[in-house]
Amino acid sequence: MSLISRWLGDTLAFLRRSRDENLRWQLSRQDDVAELRQARALAEQALLAQLKKQTQQLAHELEVNKARNNTELAMVKTQCKQDLKDYQQYLQSLDRLKESLRNSYAHLPEAVAFTIHHHAKQLLNQMWETQEPQEKMKVEMQLLQFMTAVHEDSQASLQSSGNEALPQKALAIIDANLDVK
C-alpha cells in the first residue's frame, strides 16, 4: 500500500501546487483584471452615452425634416390650388373667346370657332403639361400670340363693313403650327 499511498500523496501534492500557482497567478493579475473590468464598464457606459446622443440627434433631425416636409407639402398644395384656379380661369377665358368668335363671325360655320378654340386649348394644355421652364415659356408665348391674333381678327371683323371676313391671322397661325408638326 505504500506505493499507492505515495502515488496518491504525490498526486495530491501536485494538485495543491497547481492550485497554489493558479491562486498566486490570479492574485498577481487581480489589479489587471480589475482595471480591465473597469475599462470595459467605462467603455460600455461611453458607448451607451454615445448611442443615446446619436438617438437624440436622429430624433431631432427627423423632427426637423418632418417640419420641413410639412411646410413644403403645404406650399405645394397651395401652389397646386393656385395653379388649378389659374387653369380654370384660362379655360373660362377660352370659352369667352369662342363666344366672341361666334358673335364676330356669325356668318361662318360654328366649326371655325370650335377649331380656333380647340387650337387655343391644345396650346394651353401643352403649356400646362410642359415641365421644362424654357419650353413652357415658349408655348406660353405661342398661346399669347395666338390669342392676340384672334382678338385682332375679332376687332377687324367688328370694324369692317363686310360680313364675309375671316379670322385670317388666327387661321394662319394654326396653319403655320400644322406645318411645324
C-alpha positions in Angstrom: 0.0 0.0 0.0 2.8 2.3 0.4 3.1 2.7 -3.3 -0.5 3.7 -3.7 -0.2 6.0 -0.7 2.8 7.6 -2.1 1.3 7.9 -5.5 -1.8 9.4 -4.0 0.3 11.8 -1.9 2.3 12.9 -4.9 -0.9 13.4 -6.9 -2.5 15.5 -4.1 0.7 17.5 -3.7 0.8 18.1 -7.4 -2.9 19.3 -7.3 -2.1 21.6 -4.3 0.9 23.1 -6.0 -1.2 23.7 -9.2 -3.9 25.3 -7.2 -1.4 27.4 -5.3 0.3 28.5 -8.5 -3.0 29.4 -10.0 -4.0 31.3 -7.0 -0.7 33.2 -6.9 -1.1 34.0 -10.6 -4.7 35.2 -10.1 -3.6 37.4 -7.1 -0.7 38.8 -9.2 -3.1 39.7 -12.0 -6.0 40.8 -9.9 -5.3 44.5 -10.4 -5.1 44.0 -14.2 -8.4 42.1 -14.2 -10.0 44.8 -12.1 -8.7 47.5 -14.5 -10.0 45.5 -17.5 -13.4 45.2 -15.9 -13.5 48.9 -15.0 -12.3 49.8 -18.6 -15.0 47.5 -20.0 -17.7 49.1 -17.8 -16.5 52.6 -18.8 -16.4 51.7 -22.5 -20.0 50.3 -22.2 -21.1 53.5 -20.5 -19.4 55.6 -23.1 -21.0 53.6 -25.9 -24.4 53.8 -24.3 -24.0 57.6 -23.9 -22.9 57.9 -27.5 -25.8 55.8 -28.7 -28.2 57.9 -26.6 -26.7 61.1 -28.0 -26.9 59.8 -31.6 -30.5 58.7 -30.9 -31.4 62.2 -29.7 -29.7 63.7 -32.7 -31.5 61.5 -35.1 -34.8 62.2 -33.4 -34.1 65.9 -33.7 -33.2 65.6 -37.4 -36.4 63.6 -38.0 -38.5 66.3 -36.3 -36.7 69.0 -38.4 -37.2 67.0 -41.6 -40.8 66.3 -40.7 -41.5 70.0 -40.1 -39.7 70.9 -43.3 -41.6 68.3 -45.3 -44.9 69.5 -43.8 -44.1 73.1 -44.8 -43.1 72.1 -48.3 -46.2 70.0 -48.6 -48.4 72.9 -47.6 -46.6 75.1 -50.1 -47.1 72.6 -52.9 -50.7 72.2 -52.0 -51.2 76.0 -52.1 -49.3 76.2 -55.3 -51.4 73.4 -56.9 -54.6 75.1 -55.8 -53.5 78.4 -57.3 -52.4 76.5 -60.5 -55.8 74.9 -60.7 -57.5 78.2 -60.2 -55.3 79.8 -62.9 -56.0 76.9 -65.3 -59.8 77.3 -64.7 -59.5 81.0 -65.4 -57.7 80.2 -68.7 -60.4 77.8 -69.7 -63.1 80.4 -68.9 -61.2 82.9 -71.0 -61.0 80.5 -73.9 -64.8 79.8 -73.6 -65.4 83.6 -73.8 -63.1 83.7 -76.8 -65.2 81.0 -78.5 -68.4 83.0 -77.9 -66.7 86.2 -79.1 -65.7 84.4 -82.3 -69.2 83.1 -82.8 -70.6 86.6 -82.4 -67.9 88.3 -84.6 -68.1 85.7 -87.3 -71.8 84.8 -87.3 -71.7 84.1 -91.0 -69.1 81.3 -90.6 -69.9 77.7 -89.5 -69.5 77.0 -85.8 -66.8 74.6 -86.7 -64.4 77.5 -87.4 -64.9 78.9 -83.8 -64.6 75.4 -82.4 -61.3 74.8 -84.4 -59.8 78.1 -83.1 -61.0 77.3 -79.6 -59.6 73.8 -79.8 -56.2 75.0 -81.0 -56.0 77.5 -78.1 -57.0 74.8 -75.7 -54.3 72.5 -77.1 -51.7 75.2 -76.6 -53.0 75.8 -73.1 -52.7 72.1 -72.3 -49.3 71.8 -73.8 -48.1 74.8 -71.8 -49.6 73.3 -68.6 -48.1 69.8 -69.1 -44.6 71.0 -70.0 -42.1 70.7 -67.2 -39.2 72.4 -68.8 -39.3 76.1 -67.9 -37.9 77.3 -71.3 -40.3 75.2 -73.2 -43.2 76.3 -71.0 -42.3 80.0 -71.7 -42.1 79.2 -75.5 -45.6 77.6 -75.5 -47.0 80.4 -73.4 -45.7 83.0 -75.9 -47.3 80.9 -78.7 -50.6 81.0 -76.8 -50.3 84.7 -76.2 -49.6 85.4 -79.9 -52.5 83.2 -80.9 -54.9 84.9 -78.5 -53.7 88.3 -79.7 -54.2 87.3 -83.3 -57.7 86.1 -82.5 -58.5 89.3 -80.7 -57.1 91.4 -83.6 -59.2 89.4 -86.1 -62.3 89.9 -84.0 -61.7 93.7 -83.8 -61.1 93.9 -87.5 -64.3 92.0 -88.2 -66.3 94.3 -86.0 -64.8 97.4 -87.6 -65.2 96.2 -91.2 -68.4 96.6 -93.0 -68.2 93.3 -94.8 -69.7 90.3 -93.0 -67.7 87.9 -95.1 -64.4 88.4 -93.3 -62.4 85.5 -91.9 -60.2 85.3 -88.8 -57.2 85.3 -91.1 -54.4 85.8 -88.5 -55.7 83.0 -86.3 -56.1 80.6 -89.2 -52.6 81.5 -90.4 -51.1 80.7 -87.0 -53.0 77.3 -86.9 -51.8 76.6 -90.5 -48.2 77.5 -89.5 -48.3 75.2 -86.5 -49.6 72.4 -88.7 -46.6 72.9 -91.0 -44.2 72.8 -88.0 -45.6 69.5 -86.7 
